[in-house]
């Protein structure tokens, strides 16, 4: 068990689209700024298919610069988790995609920091939670039928 753990968010939304459709939509990184106000810029830093080790960058609305992240856990159509993991800290943002009935799905967003340096993220807790919630709500809204 980690010496220190800080949970930022555990938030789920239900979306009126299939897991496959939402997962594919979400992986189109360059288009993130077109459907969420929480991200100002986004790009892939790796070529090829998504998987563990794939790199991307995005500029959150609360940060002065882009964040470069690496995919740490990945299951096509089910799970994307990115962040940092080293001897002093772990910071993970995880997206779980769950199929529901009638071509709908649930996306669960979780983010946490743990380890010795995790305490340094405490001042950003409110901004990170707001950012995560905005991305979740905007993803859901992108699939709302008019």
VMD Tcl script that builds the backbone (N, CA, C; Angstrom):
set m [mol new atoms 438]
animate dup $m
set s [atomselect $m all]
$s set {name element resname resid chain x y z} {
  {N N UNK 1 A 0.841 -1.187 0.000}
  {CA C UNK 1 A 0.000 0.000 0.000}
  {C C UNK 1 A 0.883 1.246 0.000}
  {N N UNK 2 A 0.439 2.236 -0.758}
  {CA C UNK 2 A 1.215 3.471 -0.887}
  {C C UNK 2 A 1.176 4.270 0.409}
  {N N UNK 3 A 2.261 4.990 0.651}
  {CA C UNK 3 A 2.370 5.854 1.811}
  {C C UNK 3 A 1.317 6.955 1.764}
  {N N UNK 4 A 1.059 7.473 0.591}
  {CA C UNK 4 A 0.091 8.549 0.416}
  {C C UNK 4 A -0.675 8.296 -0.868}
  {N N UNK 5 A -2.003 8.484 -0.825}
  {CA C UNK 5 A -2.841 8.344 -2.017}
  {C C UNK 5 A -3.849 9.486 -2.036}
  {N N UNK 6 A -4.029 10.050 -3.218}
  {CA C UNK 6 A -4.997 11.113 -3.413}
  {C C UNK 6 A -5.853 10.749 -4.618}
  {N N UNK 7 A -7.142 10.549 -4.382}
  {CA C UNK 7 A -8.084 10.267 -5.459}
  {C C UNK 7 A -8.659 11.578 -5.965}
  {N N UNK 8 A -8.574 11.801 -7.270}
  {CA C UNK 8 A -9.087 13.023 -7.861}
  {C C UNK 8 A -10.541 12.871 -8.290}
  {N N UNK 9 A -10.852 11.743 -8.932}
  {CA C UNK 9 A -12.199 11.570 -9.456}
  {C C UNK 9 A -12.503 10.089 -9.649}
  {N N UNK 10 A -13.769 9.750 -9.476}
  {CA C UNK 10 A -14.341 8.457 -9.854}
  {C C UNK 10 A -15.738 8.808 -10.330}
  {N N UNK 11 A -15.896 8.940 -11.634}
  {CA C UNK 11 A -17.096 9.546 -12.214}
  {C C UNK 11 A -17.474 8.770 -13.467}
  {N N UNK 12 A -18.741 8.406 -13.583}
  {CA C UNK 12 A -19.211 7.649 -14.739}
  {C C UNK 12 A -20.295 8.406 -15.482}
  {N N UNK 13 A -20.305 8.225 -16.796}
  {CA C UNK 13 A -21.374 8.754 -17.632}
  {C C UNK 13 A -21.881 7.626 -18.524}
  {N N UNK 14 A -23.158 7.693 -18.872}
  {CA C UNK 14 A -23.727 6.761 -19.832}
  {C C UNK 14 A -23.919 7.493 -21.142}
  {N N UNK 15 A -23.548 6.822 -22.225}
  {CA C UNK 15 A -23.520 7.449 -23.543}
  {C C UNK 15 A -24.407 6.663 -24.502}
  {N N UNK 16 A -25.156 7.387 -25.319}
  {CA C UNK 16 A -26.070 6.776 -26.284}
  {C C UNK 16 A -25.336 6.390 -27.564}
  {N N UNK 17 A -24.349 5.524 -27.414}
  {CA C UNK 17 A -23.590 4.981 -28.545}
  {C C UNK 17 A -22.884 3.723 -28.064}
  {N N UNK 18 A -22.496 2.892 -29.015}
  {CA C UNK 18 A -21.822 1.638 -28.651}
  {C C UNK 18 A -20.419 1.898 -28.107}
  {N N UNK 19 A -19.902 0.918 -27.368}
  {CA C UNK 19 A -18.529 1.002 -26.865}
  {C C UNK 19 A -17.555 1.204 -28.020}
  {N N UNK 20 A -17.726 0.462 -29.083}
  {CA C UNK 20 A -16.813 0.550 -30.217}
  {C C UNK 20 A -16.801 1.966 -30.805}
  {N N UNK 21 A -17.996 2.547 -30.954}
  {CA C UNK 21 A -18.093 3.888 -31.525}
  {C C UNK 21 A -17.442 4.931 -30.612}
  {N N UNK 22 A -17.703 4.852 -29.319}
  {CA C UNK 22 A -17.152 5.822 -28.370}
  {C C UNK 22 A -15.641 5.637 -28.230}
  {N N UNK 23 A -15.180 4.404 -28.159}
  {CA C UNK 23 A -13.753 4.127 -28.025}
  {C C UNK 23 A -12.982 4.670 -29.231}
  {N N UNK 24 A -13.494 4.408 -30.432}
  {CA C UNK 24 A -12.855 4.898 -31.656}
  {C C UNK 24 A -12.849 6.428 -31.688}
  {N N UNK 25 A -13.958 7.035 -31.328}
  {CA C UNK 25 A -14.073 8.490 -31.268}
  {C C UNK 25 A -13.045 9.060 -30.295}
  {N N UNK 26 A -12.922 8.457 -29.120}
  {CA C UNK 26 A -12.015 8.945 -28.086}
  {C C UNK 26 A -10.553 8.846 -28.532}
  {N N UNK 27 A -10.206 7.814 -29.275}
  {CA C UNK 27 A -8.816 7.643 -29.709}
  {C C UNK 27 A -8.386 8.650 -30.781}
  {N N UNK 28 A -9.305 9.420 -31.326}
  {CA C UNK 28 A -8.977 10.432 -32.333}
  {C C UNK 28 A -8.500 11.691 -31.604}
  {N N UNK 29 A -7.278 11.635 -31.112}
  {CA C UNK 29 A -6.702 12.638 -30.219}
  {C C UNK 29 A -6.745 14.045 -30.802}
  {N N UNK 30 A -6.401 14.190 -32.073}
  {CA C UNK 30 A -6.335 15.514 -32.678}
  {C C UNK 30 A -7.680 16.242 -32.639}
  {N N UNK 31 A -8.767 15.500 -32.541}
  {CA C UNK 31 A -10.100 16.109 -32.518}
  {C C UNK 31 A -10.594 16.442 -31.105}
  {N N UNK 32 A -9.846 16.083 -30.056}
  {CA C UNK 32 A -10.311 16.383 -28.699}
  {C C UNK 32 A -10.727 17.834 -28.514}
  {N N UNK 33 A -9.950 18.818 -28.995}
  {CA C UNK 33 A -10.353 20.217 -28.775}
  {C C UNK 33 A -11.668 20.599 -29.461}
  {N N UNK 34 A -12.136 19.779 -30.403}
  {CA C UNK 34 A -13.392 20.095 -31.091}
  {C C UNK 34 A -14.619 19.667 -30.298}
  {N N UNK 35 A -14.465 18.749 -29.345}
  {CA C UNK 35 A -15.638 18.303 -28.589}
  {C C UNK 35 A -15.539 18.547 -27.083}
  {N N UNK 36 A -14.381 18.943 -26.572}
  {CA C UNK 36 A -14.292 19.283 -25.149}
  {C C UNK 36 A -13.622 20.641 -24.961}
  {N N UNK 37 A -14.214 21.440 -24.101}
  {CA C UNK 37 A -13.636 22.744 -23.773}
  {C C UNK 37 A -12.463 22.615 -22.817}
  {N N UNK 38 A -12.257 21.432 -22.247}
  {CA C UNK 38 A -11.206 21.213 -21.255}
  {C C UNK 38 A -9.820 21.039 -21.880}
  {N N UNK 39 A -9.763 20.794 -23.184}
  {CA C UNK 39 A -8.487 20.547 -23.867}
  {C C UNK 39 A -8.319 21.552 -24.997}
  {N N UNK 40 A -7.216 22.285 -24.947}
  {CA C UNK 40 A -6.961 23.335 -25.936}
  {C C UNK 40 A -6.184 22.836 -27.150}
  {N N UNK 41 A -5.315 21.852 -26.973}
  {CA C UNK 41 A -4.518 21.263 -28.052}
  {C C UNK 41 A -4.312 19.793 -27.720}
  {N N UNK 42 A -4.178 18.960 -28.765}
  {CA C UNK 42 A -3.905 17.546 -28.536}
  {C C UNK 42 A -3.264 16.938 -29.775}
  {N N UNK 43 A -2.333 16.007 -29.550}
  {CA C UNK 43 A -1.670 15.338 -30.670}
  {C C UNK 43 A -1.079 14.011 -30.218}
  {N N UNK 44 A -0.949 13.114 -31.183}
  {CA C UNK 44 A -0.262 11.845 -30.946}
  {C C UNK 44 A 1.235 12.085 -31.094}
  {N N UNK 45 A 2.022 11.475 -30.236}
  {CA C UNK 45 A 3.480 11.571 -30.309}
  {C C UNK 45 A 4.087 10.257 -30.785}
  {N N UNK 46 A 3.244 9.254 -30.951}
  {CA C UNK 46 A 3.672 7.952 -31.454}
  {C C UNK 46 A 2.951 7.674 -32.762}
  {N N UNK 47 A 3.575 6.841 -33.586}
  {CA C UNK 47 A 2.941 6.374 -34.809}
  {C C UNK 47 A 2.369 4.988 -34.559}
  {N N UNK 48 A 1.439 4.595 -35.394}
  {CA C UNK 48 A 0.911 3.240 -35.310}
  {C C UNK 48 A -0.279 3.119 -34.378}
  {N N UNK 49 A -0.540 1.879 -34.009}
  {CA C UNK 49 A -1.702 1.559 -33.192}
  {C C UNK 49 A -1.484 1.924 -31.730}
  {N N UNK 50 A -2.578 2.241 -31.066}
  {CA C UNK 50 A -2.538 2.489 -29.625}
  {C C UNK 50 A -2.191 1.193 -28.900}
  {N N UNK 51 A -1.486 1.334 -27.808}
  {CA C UNK 51 A -1.138 0.213 -26.955}
  {C C UNK 51 A -0.254 0.724 -25.834}
  {N N UNK 52 A 0.173 -0.159 -24.959}
  {CA C UNK 52 A 1.063 0.229 -23.870}
  {C C UNK 52 A 2.330 0.837 -24.472}
  {N N UNK 53 A 2.706 1.995 -23.989}
  {CA C UNK 53 A 3.875 2.704 -24.497}
  {C C UNK 53 A 3.555 3.794 -25.499}
  {N N UNK 54 A 2.357 3.786 -26.075}
  {CA C UNK 54 A 1.944 4.835 -27.022}
  {C C UNK 54 A 1.981 6.184 -26.299}
  {N N UNK 55 A 2.428 7.221 -27.000}
  {CA C UNK 55 A 2.569 8.539 -26.369}
  {C C UNK 55 A 1.667 9.561 -27.046}
  {N N UNK 56 A 1.124 10.467 -26.229}
  {CA C UNK 56 A 0.317 11.562 -26.728}
  {C C UNK 56 A 0.555 12.785 -25.862}
  {N N UNK 57 A 0.094 13.922 -26.350}
  {CA C UNK 57 A 0.254 15.180 -25.608}
  {C C UNK 57 A -1.046 15.963 -25.717}
  {N N UNK 58 A -1.376 16.680 -24.649}
  {CA C UNK 58 A -2.547 17.550 -24.679}
  {C C UNK 58 A -2.331 18.705 -23.711}
  {N N UNK 59 A -2.998 19.810 -24.008}
  {CA C UNK 59 A -2.905 20.997 -23.166}
  {C C UNK 59 A -4.241 21.183 -22.463}
  {N N UNK 60 A -4.297 20.864 -21.167}
  {CA C UNK 60 A -5.532 21.083 -20.405}
  {C C UNK 60 A -5.804 22.581 -20.259}
  {N N UNK 61 A -7.054 22.927 -20.071}
  {CA C UNK 61 A -7.422 24.338 -19.937}
  {C C UNK 61 A -6.800 24.995 -18.712}
  {N N UNK 62 A -6.371 24.211 -17.726}
  {CA C UNK 62 A -5.816 24.791 -16.488}
  {C C UNK 62 A -4.286 24.845 -16.470}
  {N N UNK 63 A -3.639 24.294 -17.489}
  {CA C UNK 63 A -2.175 24.192 -17.476}
  {C C UNK 63 A -1.543 25.185 -18.452}
  {N N UNK 64 A -0.377 25.698 -18.106}
  {CA C UNK 64 A 0.301 26.641 -18.994}
  {C C UNK 64 A 1.004 25.975 -20.180}
  {N N UNK 65 A 1.165 24.660 -20.124}
  {CA C UNK 65 A 1.873 23.944 -21.189}
  {C C UNK 65 A 1.225 22.584 -21.415}
  {N N UNK 66 A 1.574 21.957 -22.524}
  {CA C UNK 66 A 1.063 20.623 -22.831}
  {C C UNK 66 A 1.638 19.582 -21.884}
  {N N UNK 67 A 0.864 18.545 -21.657}
  {CA C UNK 67 A 1.311 17.399 -20.867}
  {C C UNK 67 A 1.595 16.245 -21.810}
  {N N UNK 68 A 2.783 15.671 -21.706}
  {CA C UNK 68 A 3.125 14.474 -22.468}
  {C C UNK 68 A 2.845 13.273 -21.579}
  {N N UNK 69 A 2.039 12.340 -22.096}
  {CA C UNK 69 A 1.696 11.162 -21.308}
  {C C UNK 69 A 1.943 9.905 -22.124}
  {N N UNK 70 A 2.085 8.809 -21.407}
  {CA C UNK 70 A 2.321 7.509 -22.026}
  {C C UNK 70 A 1.207 6.561 -21.602}
  {N N UNK 71 A 0.721 5.759 -22.537}
  {CA C UNK 71 A -0.295 4.751 -22.222}
  {C C UNK 71 A 0.374 3.669 -21.375}
  {N N UNK 72 A -0.189 3.444 -20.195}
  {CA C UNK 72 A 0.358 2.465 -19.258}
  {C C UNK 72 A -0.435 1.163 -19.233}
  {N N UNK 73 A -1.700 1.243 -19.627}
  {CA C UNK 73 A -2.556 0.062 -19.668}
  {C C UNK 73 A -3.549 0.270 -20.802}
  {N N UNK 74 A -3.796 -0.777 -21.589}
  {CA C UNK 74 A -4.647 -0.626 -22.757}
  {C C UNK 74 A -5.286 -1.956 -23.107}
  {N N UNK 75 A -6.596 -1.926 -23.349}
  {CA C UNK 75 A -7.341 -3.052 -23.915}
  {C C UNK 75 A -8.280 -2.466 -24.947}
  {N N UNK 76 A -8.103 -2.822 -26.202}
  {CA C UNK 76 A -8.927 -2.275 -27.281}
  {C C UNK 76 A -10.407 -2.431 -26.950}
  {N N UNK 77 A -11.129 -1.320 -27.039}
  {CA C UNK 77 A -12.564 -1.327 -26.795}
  {C C UNK 77 A -12.971 -1.365 -25.333}
  {N N UNK 78 A -12.009 -1.419 -24.403}
  {CA C UNK 78 A -12.354 -1.580 -22.992}
  {C C UNK 78 A -11.652 -0.604 -22.046}
  {N N UNK 79 A -10.362 -0.310 -22.286}
  {CA C UNK 79 A -9.588 0.401 -21.272}
  {C C UNK 79 A -8.457 1.224 -21.895}
  {N N UNK 80 A -8.340 2.453 -21.403}
  {CA C UNK 80 A -7.190 3.302 -21.697}
  {C C UNK 80 A -6.757 3.908 -20.367}
  {N N UNK 81 A -5.483 3.774 -20.033}
  {CA C UNK 81 A -4.946 4.416 -18.828}
  {C C UNK 81 A -3.606 5.032 -19.179}
  {N N UNK 82 A -3.449 6.307 -18.811}
  {CA C UNK 82 A -2.174 6.967 -19.060}
  {C C UNK 82 A -1.686 7.634 -17.800}
  {N N UNK 83 A -0.411 8.014 -17.806}
  {CA C UNK 83 A 0.144 8.723 -16.668}
  {C C UNK 83 A 1.631 8.487 -16.537}
  {N N UNK 84 A 2.065 8.547 -15.282}
  {CA C UNK 84 A 3.478 8.297 -14.971}
  {C C UNK 84 A 3.549 7.277 -13.839}
  {N N UNK 85 A 4.609 6.503 -13.883}
  {CA C UNK 85 A 4.826 5.492 -12.844}
  {C C UNK 85 A 6.334 5.383 -12.660}
  {N N UNK 86 A 6.797 5.715 -11.447}
  {CA C UNK 86 A 8.216 5.564 -11.138}
  {C C UNK 86 A 8.369 5.221 -9.661}
  {N N UNK 87 A 9.568 5.188 -9.149}
  {CA C UNK 87 A 9.814 4.768 -7.766}
  {C C UNK 87 A 9.227 5.728 -6.738}
  {N N UNK 88 A 9.026 6.992 -7.104}
  {CA C UNK 88 A 8.557 7.990 -6.147}
  {C C UNK 88 A 7.072 8.303 -6.222}
  {N N UNK 89 A 6.474 8.080 -7.384}
  {CA C UNK 89 A 5.056 8.412 -7.505}
  {C C UNK 89 A 4.409 7.677 -8.671}
  {N N UNK 90 A 3.111 7.566 -8.575}
  {CA C UNK 90 A 2.285 7.055 -9.654}
  {C C UNK 90 A 1.136 8.037 -9.824}
  {N N UNK 91 A 0.891 8.437 -11.056}
  {CA C UNK 91 A -0.240 9.311 -11.380}
  {C C UNK 91 A -0.925 8.691 -12.586}
  {N N UNK 92 A -2.165 8.259 -12.402}
  {CA C UNK 92 A -2.878 7.520 -13.444}
  {C C UNK 92 A -4.247 8.148 -13.702}
  {N N UNK 93 A -4.575 8.347 -14.984}
  {CA C UNK 93 A -5.931 8.697 -15.416}
  {C C UNK 93 A -6.413 7.516 -16.244}
  {N N UNK 94 A -7.524 6.936 -15.807}
  {CA C UNK 94 A -8.019 5.690 -16.394}
  {C C UNK 94 A -9.432 5.890 -16.939}
  {N N UNK 95 A -9.674 5.309 -18.108}
  {CA C UNK 95 A -10.985 5.329 -18.748}
  {C C UNK 95 A -11.412 3.881 -18.984}
  {N N UNK 96 A -12.498 3.469 -18.354}
  {CA C UNK 96 A -13.051 2.130 -18.558}
  {C C UNK 96 A -14.329 2.253 -19.375}
  {N N UNK 97 A -14.409 1.523 -20.482}
  {CA C UNK 97 A -15.557 1.547 -21.384}
  {C C UNK 97 A -16.338 0.248 -21.188}
  {N N UNK 98 A -17.604 0.372 -20.821}
  {CA C UNK 98 A -18.428 -0.799 -20.506}
  {C C UNK 98 A -19.670 -0.812 -21.391}
  {N N UNK 99 A -19.906 -1.909 -22.122}
  {CA C UNK 99 A -21.114 -1.973 -22.947}
  {C C UNK 99 A -22.368 -2.095 -22.069}
  {N N UNK 100 A -23.423 -1.431 -22.513}
  {CA C UNK 100 A -24.730 -1.539 -21.878}
  {C C UNK 100 A -25.708 -2.074 -22.915}
  {N N UNK 101 A -26.964 -2.171 -22.577}
  {CA C UNK 101 A -27.953 -2.674 -23.523}
  {C C UNK 101 A -28.301 -1.624 -24.577}
  {N N UNK 102 A -28.903 -2.068 -25.653}
  {CA C UNK 102 A -29.419 -1.211 -26.720}
  {C C UNK 102 A -28.373 -0.272 -27.325}
  {N N UNK 103 A -27.149 -0.759 -27.508}
  {CA C UNK 103 A -26.113 0.011 -28.176}
  {C C UNK 103 A -25.601 1.201 -27.391}
  {N N UNK 104 A -25.714 1.145 -26.082}
  {CA C UNK 104 A -25.242 2.222 -25.212}
  {C C UNK 104 A -24.001 1.735 -24.465}
  {N N UNK 105 A -23.313 2.690 -23.814}
  {CA C UNK 105 A -22.159 2.296 -23.007}
  {C C UNK 105 A -21.993 3.230 -21.815}
  {N N UNK 106 A -21.187 2.787 -20.885}
  {CA C UNK 106 A -20.808 3.590 -19.724}
  {C C UNK 106 A -19.304 3.806 -19.804}
  {N N UNK 107 A -18.887 5.048 -19.520}
  {CA C UNK 107 A -17.463 5.349 -19.449}
  {C C UNK 107 A -17.176 5.820 -18.029}
  {N N UNK 108 A -16.288 5.100 -17.372}
  {CA C UNK 108 A -15.903 5.440 -16.005}
  {C C UNK 108 A -14.524 6.099 -16.043}
  {N N UNK 109 A -14.444 7.278 -15.451}
  {CA C UNK 109 A -13.205 8.052 -15.391}
  {C C UNK 109 A -12.684 7.995 -13.956}
  {N N UNK 110 A -11.467 7.532 -13.781}
  {CA C UNK 110 A -10.830 7.556 -12.464}
  {C C UNK 110 A -9.436 8.155 -12.615}
  {N N UNK 111 A -9.036 8.902 -11.610}
  {CA C UNK 111 A -7.678 9.454 -11.601}
  {C C UNK 111 A -7.209 9.518 -10.158}
  {N N UNK 112 A -5.931 9.139 -9.975}
  {CA C UNK 112 A -5.360 9.160 -8.633}
  {C C UNK 112 A -3.859 9.370 -8.705}
  {N N UNK 113 A -3.314 9.779 -7.585}
  {CA C UNK 113 A -1.860 9.884 -7.419}
  {C C UNK 113 A -1.515 9.161 -6.133}
  {N N UNK 114 A -0.391 8.456 -6.140}
  {CA C UNK 114 A 0.064 7.808 -4.913}
  {C C UNK 114 A 1.584 7.743 -4.897}
  {N N UNK 115 A 2.122 7.637 -3.701}
  {CA C UNK 115 A 3.562 7.588 -3.528}
  {C C UNK 115 A 4.077 8.824 -2.813}
  {N N UNK 116 A 5.351 8.851 -2.585}
  {CA C UNK 116 A 5.984 9.921 -1.806}
  {C C UNK 116 A 5.723 11.306 -2.405}
  {N N UNK 117 A 5.844 11.450 -3.719}
  {CA C UNK 117 A 5.667 12.756 -4.348}
  {C C UNK 117 A 4.209 13.097 -4.652}
  {N N UNK 118 A 3.294 12.165 -4.424}
  {CA C UNK 118 A 1.888 12.407 -4.725}
  {C C UNK 118 A 1.319 13.580 -3.936}
  {N N UNK 119 A 1.847 13.811 -2.761}
  {CA C UNK 119 A 1.345 14.919 -1.950}
  {C C UNK 119 A 1.512 16.264 -2.660}
  {N N UNK 120 A 2.466 16.344 -3.581}
  {CA C UNK 120 A 2.678 17.578 -4.329}
  {C C UNK 120 A 1.525 17.889 -5.288}
  {N N UNK 121 A 0.680 16.902 -5.585}
  {CA C UNK 121 A -0.462 17.130 -6.478}
  {C C UNK 121 A -1.674 17.694 -5.729}
  {N N UNK 122 A -1.639 17.672 -4.410}
  {CA C UNK 122 A -2.797 18.115 -3.620}
  {C C UNK 122 A -3.295 19.513 -3.992}
  {N N UNK 123 A -2.427 20.516 -4.187}
  {CA C UNK 123 A -2.934 21.849 -4.537}
  {C C UNK 123 A -3.704 21.892 -5.868}
  {N N UNK 124 A -3.476 20.907 -6.736}
  {CA C UNK 124 A -4.135 20.862 -8.043}
  {C C UNK 124 A -5.405 20.022 -8.039}
  {N N UNK 125 A -5.761 19.460 -6.897}
  {CA C UNK 125 A -6.874 18.503 -6.839}
  {C C UNK 125 A -8.160 19.050 -7.456}
  {N N UNK 126 A -8.567 20.241 -7.072}
  {CA C UNK 126 A -9.808 20.820 -7.592}
  {C C UNK 126 A -9.765 21.035 -9.091}
  {N N UNK 127 A -8.637 21.514 -9.593}
  {CA C UNK 127 A -8.510 21.759 -11.032}
  {C C UNK 127 A -8.507 20.451 -11.816}
  {N N UNK 128 A -7.841 19.437 -11.288}
  {CA C UNK 128 A -7.809 18.137 -11.972}
  {C C UNK 128 A -9.197 17.512 -11.978}
  {N N UNK 129 A -9.887 17.572 -10.857}
  {CA C UNK 129 A -11.246 17.013 -10.801}
  {C C UNK 129 A -12.169 17.743 -11.780}
  {N N UNK 130 A -12.112 19.067 -11.814}
  {CA C UNK 130 A -12.947 19.836 -12.744}
  {C C UNK 130 A -12.627 19.495 -14.196}
  {N N UNK 131 A -11.341 19.377 -14.500}
  {CA C UNK 131 A -10.912 19.008 -15.845}
  {C C UNK 131 A -11.470 17.629 -16.222}
  {N N UNK 132 A -11.274 16.652 -15.349}
  {CA C UNK 132 A -11.735 15.286 -15.627}
  {C C UNK 132 A -13.245 15.241 -15.825}
  {N N UNK 133 A -13.985 15.938 -14.980}
  {CA C UNK 133 A -15.447 15.956 -15.072}
  {C C UNK 133 A -15.891 16.626 -16.381}
  {N N UNK 134 A -15.205 17.698 -16.783}
  {CA C UNK 134 A -15.563 18.380 -18.027}
  {C C UNK 134 A -15.339 17.465 -19.227}
  {N N UNK 135 A -14.211 16.774 -19.253}
  {CA C UNK 135 A -13.950 15.836 -20.352}
  {C C UNK 135 A -15.036 14.757 -20.388}
  {N N UNK 136 A -15.397 14.214 -19.239}
  {CA C UNK 136 A -16.424 13.170 -19.169}
  {C C UNK 136 A -17.769 13.688 -19.663}
  {N N UNK 137 A -18.175 14.847 -19.185}
  {CA C UNK 137 A -19.466 15.415 -19.585}
  {C C UNK 137 A -19.481 15.793 -21.060}
  {N N UNK 138 A -18.372 16.326 -21.562}
  {CA C UNK 138 A -18.298 16.696 -22.977}
  {C C UNK 138 A -18.308 15.468 -23.879}
  {N N UNK 139 A -17.662 14.386 -23.446}
  {CA C UNK 139 A -17.705 13.140 -24.224}
  {C C UNK 139 A -19.132 12.636 -24.319}
  {N N UNK 140 A -19.841 12.659 -23.218}
  {CA C UNK 140 A -21.246 12.244 -23.213}
  {C C UNK 140 A -22.068 13.146 -24.147}
  {N N UNK 141 A -21.880 14.458 -24.049}
  {CA C UNK 141 A -22.637 15.412 -24.856}
  {C C UNK 141 A -22.369 15.244 -26.343}
  {N N UNK 142 A -21.168 14.825 -26.700}
  {CA C UNK 142 A -20.822 14.639 -28.118}
  {C C UNK 142 A -21.698 13.598 -28.788}
  {N N UNK 143 A -22.319 12.728 -28.003}
  {CA C UNK 143 A -23.164 11.654 -28.555}
  {C C UNK 143 A -24.653 11.861 -28.284}
  {N N UNK 144 A -25.028 12.973 -27.694}
  {CA C UNK 144 A -26.445 13.215 -27.443}
  {C C UNK 144 A -27.154 13.469 -28.753}
  {N N UNK 145 A -28.291 12.853 -28.879}
  {CA C UNK 145 A -29.082 12.992 -30.096}
  {C C UNK 145 A -29.944 14.243 -30.015}
  {N N UNK 146 A -29.989 14.970 -31.118}
  {CA C UNK 146 A -30.770 16.219 -31.149}
  {C C UNK 146 A -32.254 15.942 -31.269}
}
mol reanalyze $m
mol bondsrecalc $m
mol representation Tube
mol addrep $m
